[in-house]
Amino acid sequence: MESRETERDAILRALTPVVDGIAATFGPVCEVVLHDYRRPEKSVVAVAGSVTGRTVGGAMSEIGMRVLARGGDAVDELNYVTRTGAGRLVKSSTMVLRDSTGAVFGALCVNVDVTEVDRVQGLLAALAGAAGGRAEAPVTTFGDDIDSVVDALLDDRLRRQGQTWAGLDRSRRLTLFRSLDERGVFAVRRAIEQVAARLGISRASAYSYLAQARATHETGADGTDSTVSTDDNPEGAHP
């Protein structure tokens, strides 16, 4: 195990100058971020450029959570477009890092701010009489605080379901927890407590919903509600 950790550390050290080189090549519109997923809350180990405002010691984004959740099935995500909370249009590629056993432990991410390019392209299309709408890029929360990323994912899932937590029936509550789990939220330390606090339920109830969501996902059956705490009282719970 120690030799594997040493190998991973060596790969990250070798890629650090690559981070600076790529960013220098593409200039101020480019940001390169090197992630170590062994510490999701502080995964950024090197960064050059400032497209998303990341700093060393910052957290992964929801994209990183998704890679982490997929584990060995994770694949490179190349040339996708997203939008920052401030409205900047960003073209990105996330390249998964694996050790010699094939285990995923990090990622090298390249973000290019194409906001002005998109604006000029739209202007030229309008002048040519061929203006067409670009598919709306999804908003991605980038930041050094993992709590803000978890909050954004939770808010997005509730908004998609069109309800507050209190308005969701049991099936949709399980769907919410399953969706968060599939996006890697619960791989983050203390995320279960954060989600429970945001939803106004106990940690014990949150663990119970998560366990049921995973069980129903594996079996395809809805099961019963007998393991969900009805009074949301965390006392005596040992999840």
C-alpha positions in Angstrom: 0.0 0.0 0.0 2.8 2.4 0.9 4.5 1.8 -2.5 1.3 2.6 -4.3 1.0 5.9 -2.4 4.6 6.7 -3.2 3.9 6.0 -6.9 0.8 8.3 -6.9 2.8 11.0 -5.2 5.5 10.7 -7.9 2.9 10.9 -10.7 1.5 14.1 -9.2 5.0 15.6 -8.8 5.8 14.8 -12.4 2.7 16.5 -13.7 3.1 19.7 -11.7 5.4 21.4 -14.3 3.0 20.2 -17.0 0.3 22.3 -15.3 2.4 25.5 -15.7 3.4 24.6 -19.3 -0.1 24.1 -20.6 -1.4 27.3 -19.0 1.6 29.3 -20.3 1.0 28.0 -23.8 -2.6 29.0 -24.0 -2.3 32.3 -22.0 -4.7 34.0 -19.7 -7.8 32.4 -21.0 -6.5 29.0 -19.8 -6.5 27.4 -16.4 -5.0 24.0 -15.5 -5.8 22.2 -12.3 -4.2 19.1 -10.9 -6.3 17.1 -8.4 -5.5 14.4 -5.9 -8.7 12.7 -5.1 -7.4 11.0 -2.0 -8.4 14.3 -0.3 -11.7 15.4 -1.9 -12.1 18.4 0.3 -8.6 19.7 -0.6 -8.0 18.0 -3.8 -6.2 20.8 -5.7 -2.5 20.2 -5.5 -1.4 22.5 -8.3 -3.1 25.2 -10.4 -2.0 27.7 -13.1 -4.3 30.4 -14.5 -7.5 31.8 -13.0 -10.6 30.9 -15.0 -12.5 29.4 -12.2 -10.6 31.0 -9.3 -9.2 27.8 -7.9 -6.3 27.8 -5.5 -4.0 25.1 -4.1 -5.8 23.3 -1.2 -9.2 24.0 -2.8 -12.0 21.4 -3.3 -13.0 19.4 -6.3 -16.0 20.5 -8.3 -19.1 18.3 -9.0 -17.3 17.1 -12.1 -14.6 15.6 -9.9 -17.2 14.1 -7.6 -18.7 12.4 -10.6 -15.4 10.9 -11.6 -14.8 9.8 -8.0 -18.2 8.1 -7.8 -17.5 6.1 -10.9 -14.3 4.7 -9.5 -12.6 2.3 -11.8 -15.3 2.9 -14.5 -14.3 6.6 -14.7 -13.3 7.8 -18.2 -11.8 11.0 -19.5 -14.3 13.7 -20.2 -13.0 15.8 -23.1 -14.0 19.0 -24.7 -17.3 19.6 -22.8 -18.8 23.1 -22.2 -20.1 24.4 -18.9 -20.8 27.7 -17.3 -19.5 29.2 -14.1 -21.8 30.7 -11.5 -20.6 34.1 -12.7 -21.8 33.3 -16.2 -18.4 32.6 -17.9 -18.6 30.0 -20.7 -15.8 27.4 -20.2 -14.6 24.6 -22.4 -13.0 21.9 -20.4 -11.3 18.5 -20.4 -10.9 16.2 -17.4 -8.3 13.5 -17.8 -8.3 10.8 -15.2 -5.1 9.8 -13.4 -4.5 6.1 -12.6 -1.7 4.3 -10.8 -0.1 1.1 -12.2 -3.0 -1.0 -10.8 -5.5 1.0 -12.8 -7.0 2.6 -9.7 -8.2 6.2 -10.2 -6.6 8.7 -7.7 -6.7 12.1 -9.4 -7.3 14.1 -12.5 -5.7 16.7 -14.7 -8.2 19.4 -15.8 -7.9 22.0 -18.5 -10.4 24.9 -18.5 -10.5 27.5 -21.3 -12.6 30.6 -21.0 -14.4 30.8 -24.4 -16.9 33.5 -23.3 -15.6 36.2 -25.7 -15.1 33.6 -28.5 -18.8 32.6 -28.1 -19.9 36.3 -28.1 -17.9 37.1 -31.3 -19.2 33.9 -33.0 -22.7 34.9 -32.2 -22.1 38.4 -33.6 -20.7 37.0 -36.8 -23.5 34.6 -37.2 -26.0 37.4 -36.7 -24.3 39.5 -39.3 -24.4 36.6 -41.7 -28.1 36.1 -41.0 -27.5 32.6 -39.6 -27.9 33.2 -35.9 -28.8 30.1 -34.1 -29.1 29.3 -30.4 -26.3 27.4 -28.7 -27.5 24.6 -26.4 -27.5 26.1 -22.9 -24.4 25.0 -21.0 -25.0 23.6 -17.5 -23.9 25.7 -14.6 -21.1 24.2 -12.6 -20.1 25.3 -9.1 -16.3 25.9 -8.9 -14.7 26.9 -5.7 -12.3 26.1 -2.9 -15.1 25.3 -0.5 -16.5 21.8 -0.8 -19.6 22.8 1.2 -20.7 25.2 -1.6 -20.3 22.4 -4.2 -22.4 20.0 -2.1 -25.0 22.7 -1.5 -25.2 23.5 -5.2 -25.7 19.9 -6.1 -28.4 19.5 -3.5 -30.2 22.6 -4.6 -30.0 21.5 -8.3 -31.5 18.1 -7.5 -34.4 19.6 -5.5 -35.1 22.1 -8.2 -35.2 19.3 -10.8 -37.7 17.4 -8.7 -39.8 20.6 -8.3 -40.3 20.2 -4.6 -38.9 21.0 -1.2 -37.8 18.1 0.9 -41.1 18.2 2.9 -43.0 18.0 -0.3 -41.3 14.9 -1.6 -42.9 11.5 -1.1 -40.7 8.6 0.0 -39.9 7.4 -3.5 -38.7 10.8 -4.5 -36.7 11.2 -1.3 -34.9 7.9 -2.2 -34.4 9.2 -5.7 -32.8 12.4 -4.4 -30.3 10.4 -2.2 -29.6 8.0 -5.0 -28.9 10.9 -7.4 -26.5 12.6 -4.9 -24.8 9.3 -4.3 -24.2 8.7 -8.0 -22.7 12.1 -8.2 -20.1 11.3 -5.6 -21.5 13.7 -2.9 -21.2 11.1 -0.1 -17.6 10.4 -0.9 -16.9 13.8 0.7 -16.2 13.8 4.4 -19.1 15.2 6.5 -21.3 15.5 3.4 -24.0 13.3 5.0 -24.2 15.7 8.0 -24.4 18.7 5.7 -27.2 17.2 3.6 -29.1 16.2 6.7 -28.8 19.7 8.1 -30.0 21.3 4.8 -33.0 18.9 4.7 -33.8 19.4 8.3 -33.5 15.7 9.2 -31.2 13.8 11.6 -28.0 12.3 10.5 -29.4 8.9 11.4 -32.3 9.4 9.0 -30.0 10.6 6.3 -27.9 7.5 6.6 -31.0 5.4 6.5 -32.3 7.1 3.3 -28.9 6.6 1.8 -28.7 2.9 2.7 -32.2 2.3 1.3 -31.4 4.3 -1.9 -28.4 2.1 -2.5 -30.3 -1.1 -1.7 -33.2 -0.3 -4.0 -30.8 0.7 -6.7 -29.1 -2.7 -6.5 -32.3 -4.7 -6.3 -34.7 -2.6 -8.3 -37.3 -3.0 -5.6 -38.8 -0.2 -3.6 -38.8 -2.1 -0.3 -40.4 -0.8 2.9 -40.0 2.4 4.9 -39.4 0.6 8.2 -35.8 1.7 8.6 -36.5 5.4 8.2 -36.7 7.3 11.4 -40.1 8.9 11.8 -39.1 11.4 14.5 -35.7 12.3 13.0 -34.1 11.8 16.4 -30.4 11.1 16.1 -30.0 10.0 19.7 -28.9 6.4 20.0 -28.1 6.1 16.4 -24.7 4.6 15.4 -24.6 4.8 11.6 
